[in-house]
Amino acid sequence: MMTMDTKPQEPTARSEGRLGWGAALGNVIQMELRQRLRTRSWYIMLAVWFVVIGLVTWGAVASYNTLAGDDLFFGPGRFVFEAVVGFVIFFGLLVAPAMSASTVSGDRAGGTLAIVQVTLATPGQLLTGKWLASWIAALGFLVAALPYIILAVVLGGLDVPGLVVFVLMVAVELGIICALGTAVSAIVSRTLFAVVATYLLVALFSLGTLIGFALTAPLTMTTVPANQAVYPDEEPLYLEGADPGADGWGPVRCTGPMVPQETLDTRSTYWMLAANPFVVVADAVPHPEKPPYDPDDPETWAPDGIMTSISTGVRYLQQPPETNVECANGQLTDQDQQDEDSEGTPVWPLGLGIQVAVAAALFAWGRQRLVAPAVRLPRGTRVA
């Protein structure tokens, strides 16, 4: 006689009525954006930001005209654009944490988080939706700066591929900052503490990397054998072996006994700067070609933008210590070779990887904190 197995089957996520990722994210994002756009303060912040970035653009144009001179045919577009981009990143580091660090903790403090947790959305969907909503809100400031970015293109001297990469990398950095804030907001129960903790993380990436590099730089001190450099104003150029170089003011030859000279070898510590948001954005963009200038007028030159200078500086830190010492090993420094070697290795993939790893770890922790029913609640937490 056949018997039927009446043991009930364990319900799956789909049989429990869980929403798909598309529907869940759409509902959470729509709910969050409606809540943000309902307040008048959001539009006031955008208006103030639009005026401030306009003042930054005007200051960048004025600075370029003062530094470059009237004889330069290379447009100020890149210099202005990099100033705008740098200020957008700086402003994003200040605004994005405040916008994202209260997404979950604010609902928890108001007693509305539990209502959302008992819906068909999973903790991962809920946390991801809140992150994407805060990211979209942060991108509004980047969109508000687009008129000034277009103005930089009109001014000339800006390559379109570089512009696209710059904008994309700024958007990615804003997304990572919002991810940090949203994850911390889910981990920490108090809104104020969540905002402070997020600012500390942002400070760790932006200022902590600089402080760490500065503190460890003296530990890389080494010695290089070198002798003394002789300049054109110290002896006639007709002496045998004298070579004034292309610019006419560099060292002409090396003389004297070889003695050890101290210098820094930053090849083992430059990676500390990789996770800095400014370094990630600046280093991701290919270096532009040097602008044309009048060889008969050495005062005519095109100043590098803020982001290009940051990228060049980080790449230069990868060079051996001999490049920092004139007449190292008794030989004049080849400036052309030094400029070629200063391209270095891109560090932005390492920096972006570190940022993503930290954000992913916090995201996993935050998702675990949103699992309902909770085994343990912090003291004073409102459930409903």
N, C-alpha and C positions, 0 to 999 in steps of 0.2 A: 504494500500500500504506500503510495507516494505521500510524502508530507511536505508542506509548504513552509519555507522559512519566513516567519513573521517578524524577524528582528528588524527594527526600523533602521533605515539608512541614515548615516551622518549627513547633515545638511551641508551643502557647499556654499561658497560665497554667492554664487548666482542664484541658488535656491532660496537663500535668505533675502533676496531682493536687493542686493547691493547694486548701486549704480555703476555704469561704466565710467571710465576715466574721462571721456569727453563730456558726458552730461554732468558729472560731478564737478569737474573743474569749471565748466561754464556757469553753473549755478553759484559756486562759491565766488568766482571772479566778479560776476554780475552783482552779487550782494555786496561785496566789498567796495566796488567802484561806485555804486549808488550811494553808499554811506559816505564815501570820501567827497564825491562831487556835490553832495547836498549842502555842504558847508561853504560859506562865503570866503573863509580864510584861505582856502585852496587857490581861488582865483586871485586873491590879493597877493599871495606869495608869487604866483606866476607873473603878475604885473610888475612887482618890485624886481623880480629876477630879470625880466626883459629890460628894464631901465638900467640895472646894474651892469648887465653884460654889454649894453650899448656904451656905457662909460668906459668899460674895459677895452672895447674895440677902438674907441676914439683915442684912448691913451696908447694903445699899441701902434696905431698909425702915426701918432705924433712922435713916439719914441723911434720908430723906424726912420722917419724923415730926418730926425736929428742925427742918428747913428750912421745912416747909409750915405747921405749927401744927395745932392740934386743930379749928379752926373751918372748915377747908377740906373741902368735900364732894366734891371731885374725887379719885378714887381714886389710889393710888400705883402702879397696875399698869404704866403706861407707863414711869414712872421706874425701877421695878425691872426691867422687861423690857429696857430699853435698857442698863442696867448689865450684865445677864446676857449680852446679845448682844455688847456691847463686849468683855467678858472672853472670850467664846468666840472672837471674831476674834483677840484677842491670843494666846490659847493656841494657836489654829490656826497662827498665824505661827511659833510655836516648835516645834510638834510635827509639822506636815505636812511641812516640809522633811526632817526626820530620817527620817520614814516613807517618803518617796518617793525620796530621793536615793541610796538604796542598792539600789533594785530591780534595776537592770541592772548597775551596777558591782559589787555584791555577788556576783551570779552569775558575772560575768567573773572576779573574784578567786578564787572557789571552783572555777573550771573547769567549771561547769555550763551556762554560756551557750551554748557551742558545740553542746552536745547539743540545746538548744532551737532553735538556728538552722538545724539540718539537718532539722527537722521540716517539715510541710506548711504551717506558718504563715509568712506574709510578714513582713519587718521592720516594716512599718507595723502589721500586726495584732499582732505581739508587743509593740511599744512602746505601742500604744493599750490593749491588755489590761492591761499592767502599770500604766498610768496609771489606768485605771478601778478596778482593784483597790485601789490606794493611796487613791483618792478615796472608795471605799466604806468603807475602814477609817477614814479621817478623819471621815466623816459619823457614825461611831459616837459621837464625842464630842458632836456636835450632838444626837443622839438621847438621849444621857445627860442633856442639859440640858433636855429636854422637860418633865419634871415641874415644874421651876421656872418654865418658860414658862407652863404651865397655871396655876400658882399666881398668876402675874402677871395672867392673865385673870380669875381669881376675885377678886383685889383690886380690880378695876375700873379705869376710866379708860383702857382700851386698846381701840382699834378693831381688829376682826378683819382687815379688808383690810391694814392696816398690819402686823399680826403676820405675815400670810402673806408679804408682800413682804420683810420683814426676814429671815425664815427662808430664803426662796429665795435672797436675795442672799448670805447667809452661806454657803449651800451652794455657790453659784457661785464665791465667792472661795476656798473650800477647794479646789475643783476646779482653779482656775487655779494655786494654789500647788503642788498635787500635780503638775500638768502641767509646771511649771517644774522641780521636783525630778526627775521622771522623765526629762525631756529632758536635763538636765545629767548625770544618771546614765549615760545612753547616750553622751554626748559624752566625758566624762572617764573615764579608765580606773581611777583610784584612788578608792576609796570615801570616804576621809576628805576628799580634795580636792573630791569631788562634793558632800558635805554642806556644806563650807565655802563653796563657790561658790554653792550654793542659798541659804544664809543671807545671803550678800552681795547676791544679787538681791532677796530679801525686804526686806532693810534698805534697799536702794535705793528700793523702792516706798514703804515705811512711813516711814523716817527721812530718806532722801535727798531726798524731795519737800519735807519740812518745812525741811530745811537749805537747799536751793536757793531756796525762797521767801524764807526769812529773809535770805539773803545778797543777794538781788536787790531786796528791798524798799527799801533806802535809795536805790537807783538810780532809783526812781520818784518821788522827792521833787519836788513842784511847789508853786506859790504860788497862793493864792486871795484876791481882795480881800475884806476883811471889816472890821467895826468891833467895838466892845466890846458885850458883852451885859450887861444890868442885871437883877439878881435881886430878888425881893420884899424881902429883908432889907436891901437897899441904899437903898431909897427907898419912900415910901408908895405903896400900890397905887391911890390915887385920882387919881394924876397922869394927865393925858391921854395916851392911847396905851398905857397899861399893861394887860397881859393876863396874869393869872397862869396861865392854862391850866387844863386839867381836873384836874391833880394838885396844883396850888397851890404847887409848889416850883420849877418851871422858870423860865427867863428871861422877863421881862415885856416887854422892848423892846430895841432896838439904838440905840446912840448913839455919837457921836464920829466922827472922820474915818476914811475908808477907808484901810487900810494892807494891804500884802500879808502873808499869814500862810502859813507852810509847812505842808504836809500830804502824805500819801501818796496816790498814784493807782495802786492795785493792779489796775486793769482790764487791764493788759498782762501781769501775772505770776500772777494767781490760778489760771490753768490748770495751773501746776506741781503744784498739790495734787490735781488731778483723779484721778491714777493711784494715790493713796493708798488702800489697802484700806478703811480706816475711812471715808474720804470717799465712796467708791463705795457702800458699804452704807448710810450715813446719808443720802446725797443721793437715793437711789432711792426712799425712802419719802415720800409726800406729807406736808406739814406738818400736824399736827393743829390743830384749833381751840383757841383759848385757853380754859382752864378758867374756869368762873364764879367770881367772888370777891365779897366784901362791899365795896361802894364806900365805906362809912363806915369801913372798917378797912384802910388801905393796907398793913399788915403781913401781911394774909392774901393769900397768893399761892401758885401751884403752880410749883415749879421745873421747868425743862425737863430732859429726860433727857440723857445724855451724847451720844447719836447725834443728837438734835434740835439740840443746841447746835453740834455740828460742822457740820451741814448749814446752819444759819442763819448761822454765821460765814463759810463759803465763799460763800454767796449774797451776803452783805453786802460782800464784797471786790469784787464786780462793780459797785458803785455809784460814781458820780462823786465826785471829791474834795470837792465842796461839802458833801456829807452829813457829813463829819467835822469841819466848822468851824461853830461857832455864829455867827450873824449874817453868814453868807457873802453877799456882795453887798448887805449892809445889811438883810437880811430874816431873821426868825426861822425856824428850821427847823420845818417842818410834821411833827410826830411821826407823825401818822396816815399822811401820804403816805410818810414814810420807812419805816414798817412795811410799807406796801403794796409799795414798791419793793424792799424787802429780799428779796422772794421770788426775784428774779433768774432766771437761766436754769439749768436742771439741768446739772450737770457730769458726772454719773455715766456717761452714754453715752460721752463722750470718754475718761474714765478707764478704763472697761471695755474700750473699743476698743484703747487703748494696751497694756493687760495682755494681751489676747488676741493682739495682733500680735506682741508679744515672745515669748509662749509658742509661737505657731505657727512663728515663725522658728527657735526652738531645737528644736522638735519635728521640723521638716524636717531640720535638721542632725543630730539624734540618729538619725533613721531612716536617713540616709545612712551613719552609722557602724556600723549593724547589718547592712548588706548583706554577704552571704557568697557566695563567698569574698572575704575582705578583701585588698586590694592590699598594704596595709602594716599591720603590727601594732606597737603600742607595745612598747618594750623591757620584758621581764620579764612579758609577758602570758601566762597559762596558756590553752592552747587546749582541752585536755581533761584 
